[in-house]
Amino acid sequence: MRDFKDTFFYTKTTSFSRGKLLDWSKPTIMGILNVTPDSFYDGGVNNTFERALSKVDEMVKAGVDIIDIGGYSSRAQAIDVSEEEEINRVIPVIKAIREKYPECILSIDTFRAAVADKALENGVHIVNDISGGMQDENMFDVVAKHKAVYCMMHMKGTPQTMVSQAEYSNLFLEIIDFFNKQIAKARAKGVIDILIDPGFGFAKTEIQNYQLLKYLDVFKVLELPILIGISRKSMVYKPLQIKSTEALNGSTVIHTIALQKGATIIRVHDVQEIKEVIKLINKL
């Protein structure tokens, strides 16, 4: 028997990309693969071909649903890299994963249309855009051309400027207004399948991040699957006065709360641990 609260808002439960039916009716694990030297938690850890593939092996063995590959660090005040450099970082890894794990669902973490285009040509299913289509006017055209799934995140400014832009007259109204406008633009370009991400840590203060978490189910009004990226972020480790490397326990708590409040896709560094969280929550 389903609770009334679970059916109050309709939420799209499937997407279709590159011949794959993606099921959002149950919690989905998106594993993070940063092939960068400067990401906030794992910068430099997977930035060689061998290390990246070793991490993929680990995530696949743990039961990951999606692997999200990023070649551009989006941490606050990260160093900007060229489009060419980003492509050179991610495409060899994408090709290798596609060859070794042909059934694996892949996502490209980029706000650049040219990078997304190249990744989609090489077998990626999802474009995970931290700018929600604001940084590259060609992004929606590329996603529509490939009939890919598009993850639209809310962010103000860029990774280099977002820290100074965490000012809102009404946090939730402004984010929902952003999504409504960008979703309409994407639909007009022919983008069919959209996920939303409220953008924890992107032009948000610690207090604002916890407001988003507390009222995460507000975003159900958009009737789209909700993706969250909280894993080992400063909203976890700073209140505990620890380092990101020590933030697994805190991240687990936050992920548990997010799942109970309607999150569908959980983007994480630690696949095995979130797999266990989902198994236990399913007992409810």
C-alpha positions as CSV (number, residue, x, y, z in Angstrom):
1,M,0.0,0.0,0.0
2,R,1.3,3.5,-0.9
3,D,0.9,6.4,1.4
4,F,-1.2,9.3,0.2
5,K,1.8,11.7,0.5
6,D,3.7,9.6,-2.0
7,T,1.1,10.1,-4.7
8,F,0.2,13.7,-4.1
9,F,2.6,15.0,-6.8
10,Y,3.1,13.2,-10.0
11,T,6.8,12.6,-10.8
12,K,8.2,11.3,-14.1
13,T,9.6,7.8,-13.4
14,T,11.3,6.9,-16.6
15,S,13.6,8.4,-19.2
16,F,14.9,7.1,-22.5
17,S,18.4,7.6,-23.9
18,R,20.4,5.8,-26.5
19,G,18.2,2.8,-26.5
20,K,18.2,2.6,-22.7
21,L,15.2,2.9,-20.5
22,L,16.2,4.6,-17.3
23,D,14.0,3.9,-14.2
24,W,13.6,6.6,-11.7
25,S,10.8,4.9,-9.7
26,K,13.4,3.7,-7.1
27,P,16.6,5.4,-5.7
28,T,19.4,5.5,-8.2
29,I,23.1,5.8,-7.4
30,M,25.3,8.1,-9.5
31,G,29.0,7.4,-8.8
32,I,31.4,10.3,-9.2
33,L,34.5,9.9,-11.4
34,N,36.5,13.1,-11.4
35,V,39.4,12.9,-13.9
36,T,40.7,16.2,-12.6
37,P,43.8,17.3,-10.6
38,D,41.9,19.8,-8.4
39,S,38.4,18.6,-7.4
40,F,37.6,19.4,-3.8
41,Y,37.6,15.8,-2.4
42,D,39.3,13.5,-5.0
43,G,41.3,15.9,-7.1
44,G,44.3,14.1,-8.5
45,V,43.1,10.6,-7.3
46,N,41.6,9.4,-10.6
47,N,43.4,11.7,-13.1
48,T,45.4,9.0,-14.7
49,F,43.8,6.5,-17.1
50,E,44.7,3.5,-15.0
51,R,43.4,5.0,-11.7
52,A,40.2,6.1,-13.4
53,L,39.4,2.6,-14.7
54,S,40.3,1.1,-11.3
55,K,37.7,3.4,-9.7
56,V,35.2,2.4,-12.3
57,D,35.8,-1.3,-11.5
58,E,35.3,-0.5,-7.8
59,M,32.0,1.3,-8.4
60,V,30.6,-1.3,-10.8
61,K,31.4,-4.1,-8.3
62,A,29.6,-2.1,-5.6
63,G,26.5,-1.8,-7.7
64,V,26.5,1.7,-9.2
65,D,23.7,2.6,-11.5
66,I,25.3,5.6,-13.3
67,I,28.9,6.8,-13.6
68,D,29.3,10.6,-13.9
69,I,32.5,11.6,-15.6
70,G,33.9,15.1,-15.0
71,G,37.0,16.7,-16.5
72,Y,36.4,20.2,-15.1
73,S,36.5,21.0,-11.4
74,S,33.5,22.9,-10.3
75,R,34.7,23.5,-6.7
76,A,34.6,27.1,-5.6
77,Q,37.3,29.3,-7.3
78,A,38.5,26.3,-9.3
79,I,41.1,27.0,-12.0
80,D,39.4,27.4,-15.5
81,V,40.6,24.9,-18.1
82,S,40.2,25.0,-21.8
83,E,37.5,23.1,-23.7
84,E,40.1,21.1,-25.5
85,E,41.7,20.1,-22.2
86,E,38.4,19.0,-20.8
87,I,37.7,16.9,-23.8
88,N,41.2,15.3,-23.7
89,R,40.6,14.3,-20.1
90,V,37.2,12.7,-20.4
91,I,36.9,11.1,-23.9
92,P,39.6,8.4,-23.5
93,V,38.0,7.3,-20.2
94,I,34.5,7.3,-21.7
95,K,35.7,5.1,-24.5
96,A,37.4,2.7,-22.2
97,I,34.4,2.4,-19.9
98,R,32.1,1.9,-22.9
99,E,34.3,-0.9,-24.2
100,K,34.7,-2.7,-20.8
101,Y,31.2,-2.1,-19.5
102,P,29.0,-1.7,-22.5
103,E,25.8,-1.9,-20.4
104,C,26.9,0.8,-18.0
105,I,24.9,4.1,-17.9
106,L,27.3,7.0,-18.4
107,S,26.9,10.7,-17.6
108,I,29.1,13.6,-18.6
109,D,29.5,16.4,-16.0
110,T,30.0,19.5,-18.1
111,F,28.5,22.9,-18.9
112,R,30.1,23.1,-22.4
113,A,28.0,22.0,-25.4
114,A,31.1,20.9,-27.4
115,V,32.2,18.6,-24.6
116,A,28.7,17.2,-24.2
117,D,28.5,16.6,-27.9
118,K,31.8,14.7,-28.1
119,A,30.8,12.7,-25.0
120,L,27.4,11.8,-26.4
121,E,29.0,10.8,-29.7
122,N,31.1,8.3,-27.7
123,G,28.2,6.6,-25.9
124,V,27.2,8.8,-22.9
125,H,23.5,8.8,-22.0
126,I,23.1,11.8,-19.6
127,V,24.4,15.4,-19.6
128,N,24.9,16.7,-16.1
129,D,25.1,20.5,-16.5
130,I,25.9,22.5,-13.4
131,S,24.9,25.8,-15.1
132,G,21.4,24.6,-16.1
133,G,22.0,25.8,-19.6
134,M,23.1,29.3,-18.6
135,Q,26.8,29.0,-19.6
136,D,26.5,27.7,-23.1
137,E,23.6,28.7,-25.4
138,N,24.2,25.6,-27.6
139,M,23.7,23.1,-24.8
140,F,20.0,22.4,-25.3
141,D,20.5,22.0,-29.0
142,V,23.2,19.4,-28.5
143,V,21.1,17.4,-25.9
144,A,18.1,17.5,-28.2
145,K,20.1,16.4,-31.2
146,H,21.3,13.3,-29.3
147,K,17.9,12.7,-27.6
148,A,19.8,12.5,-24.3
149,V,18.7,12.9,-20.7
150,Y,19.5,16.3,-19.3
151,C,20.3,17.1,-15.7
152,M,19.6,20.8,-15.0
153,M,21.3,22.2,-11.9
154,H,20.7,25.6,-10.3
155,M,23.7,27.8,-9.9
156,K,24.3,31.5,-9.9
157,G,27.5,32.8,-11.5
158,T,30.4,30.4,-12.3
159,P,32.6,28.2,-10.1
160,Q,35.0,31.1,-10.0
161,T,32.3,33.7,-8.8
162,M,29.5,31.7,-7.2
163,V,30.7,32.2,-3.6
164,S,29.9,35.9,-3.8
165,Q,26.4,35.4,-5.3
166,A,24.6,33.5,-2.5
167,E,22.0,36.2,-2.0
168,Y,18.3,35.6,-2.4
169,S,15.1,37.5,-1.6
170,N,13.3,34.1,-1.4
171,L,15.5,31.0,-1.9
172,F,12.9,28.6,-3.0
173,L,10.9,30.9,-5.2
174,E,14.0,32.0,-7.1
175,I,15.2,28.5,-7.6
176,I,11.8,27.2,-8.8
177,D,11.5,30.3,-11.1
178,F,14.9,29.5,-12.5
179,F,13.9,25.9,-13.2
180,N,10.6,26.9,-14.8
181,K,12.3,29.3,-17.2
182,Q,15.1,27.0,-18.1
183,I,12.9,24.0,-18.5
184,A,10.7,26.0,-20.9
185,K,13.7,26.9,-22.9
186,A,15.0,23.3,-23.0
187,R,11.5,22.0,-24.0
188,A,11.3,24.6,-26.8
189,K,14.6,23.3,-28.2
190,G,13.4,19.7,-28.1
191,V,14.9,18.4,-24.9
192,I,12.5,15.7,-23.7
193,D,13.9,14.1,-20.5
194,I,15.0,16.4,-17.7
195,L,16.2,15.8,-14.2
196,I,16.6,18.7,-11.7
197,D,19.3,19.4,-9.1
198,P,18.8,22.3,-6.6
199,G,22.6,22.7,-6.5
200,F,23.8,22.2,-3.0
201,G,26.9,24.3,-2.4
202,F,26.6,26.3,-5.6
203,A,26.0,29.9,-4.7
204,K,24.5,28.7,-1.4
205,T,25.6,29.4,2.1
206,E,25.7,26.6,4.7
207,I,22.3,27.8,6.2
208,Q,20.8,27.9,2.7
209,N,22.0,24.4,2.0
210,Y,20.2,23.1,5.1
211,Q,17.1,25.0,4.2
212,L,17.2,23.2,0.8
213,L,17.6,19.9,2.5
214,K,14.8,20.5,5.1
215,Y,12.3,21.4,2.4
216,L,13.7,19.4,-0.5
217,D,10.3,17.9,-1.2
218,V,9.1,21.4,-2.3
219,F,10.8,20.6,-5.6
220,K,8.3,17.8,-6.3
221,V,6.0,20.6,-7.6
222,L,8.2,20.5,-10.8
223,E,7.1,16.8,-11.3
224,L,10.6,15.8,-12.4
225,P,13.1,13.4,-10.8
226,I,15.4,15.1,-8.2
227,L,19.1,14.6,-8.2
228,I,21.2,15.8,-5.3
229,G,25.0,16.2,-4.9
230,I,26.0,16.5,-1.3
231,S,28.6,13.9,-0.9
232,R,31.5,15.0,1.4
233,K,30.7,18.7,0.7
234,S,31.5,21.6,3.1
235,M,27.9,21.6,4.4
236,V,28.8,18.2,5.9
237,Y,32.3,18.6,7.1
238,K,32.4,22.2,8.2
239,P,29.7,22.0,10.9
240,L,31.5,18.9,12.2
241,Q,34.9,20.6,12.1
242,I,36.5,17.8,10.2
243,K,38.0,17.3,6.7
244,S,36.2,16.1,3.6
245,T,38.2,12.8,3.9
246,E,36.5,12.3,7.2
247,A,33.0,13.1,6.1
248,L,31.6,9.7,5.1
249,N,29.5,9.3,8.2
250,G,28.0,12.8,7.9
251,S,27.4,12.3,4.2
252,T,25.5,9.1,5.0
253,V,23.2,11.0,7.4
254,I,22.5,13.7,4.9
255,H,21.8,11.2,2.1
256,T,19.4,9.4,4.3
257,I,17.4,12.5,5.0
258,A,17.4,13.5,1.3
259,L,16.1,10.1,0.2
260,Q,13.3,10.4,2.7
261,K,12.4,13.8,1.3
262,G,12.1,12.7,-2.3
263,A,15.5,12.6,-3.8
264,T,15.7,10.1,-6.6
265,I,19.3,10.2,-7.9
266,I,22.1,10.4,-5.3
267,R,25.4,11.5,-6.7
268,V,28.2,10.1,-4.4
269,H,31.8,9.3,-4.0
270,D,31.1,6.3,-1.9
271,V,28.9,3.8,-3.8
272,Q,28.9,0.8,-1.4
273,E,27.9,2.9,1.6
274,I,24.9,4.6,-0.2
275,K,23.9,1.2,-1.5
276,E,23.5,0.1,2.1
277,V,21.6,3.2,3.0
278,I,19.1,2.5,0.2
279,K,18.7,-1.2,1.2
280,L,17.8,-0.1,4.7
281,I,15.4,2.7,3.7
282,N,13.6,0.3,1.4
283,K,12.7,-1.7,4.5
284,L,10.4,1.2,5.5
